[in-house]
């Protein structure tokens, strides 16, 4: 009997594959922290103009993800990215993100590109028995795990890929 990989891999876009922070500097939408707002990076999403998401540069280590993900059966590789809830000046964040993925990761099937509101990401955690989310947002990882999925908090491609491979190896004997 030949075993096949039954794990589904969900990869976030902004901050994992696409360099949202660099684009924010270019478009001058990154806001400074003040004593009156929460810590963490803030963006003025009203200033996300047309093309903001479509023209985001790749993360410097995104080529490592390209190579890694190409080695996985393409029906098990997904992009799971969030859109701002509040209105932006960009005409279609959904379309821009989808087009970005199709340009930079053309091997990912269109049906596996999921552009959703942030709070809906966790709904994908149990669509498949073994689902891994690679995301740079700790809240997304915690919600994913709480929903029953396996979460990897992304810091860089090498670490995320190593963790993903370790999980794959650990699950190999049980699935």
Buried (B, 14 or more C-beta within 10 A) or exposed (E): EEEEBEBBBBBBBBBBBBBBBBBBEBBEBBEEEEEEEEEEEBBEBEBBEBEBBBBBBBBEBBEBBBEBBEEBEEEBBBBBBBBBEEEBEBEBBBEBBBBBBEEBBEEBEEEBBBBBEBEEBBBBBEEBEBBBBBBBBEEBBEBBBEBEBBBBBBEBBEEBBEBBEEBBEEBEEEE
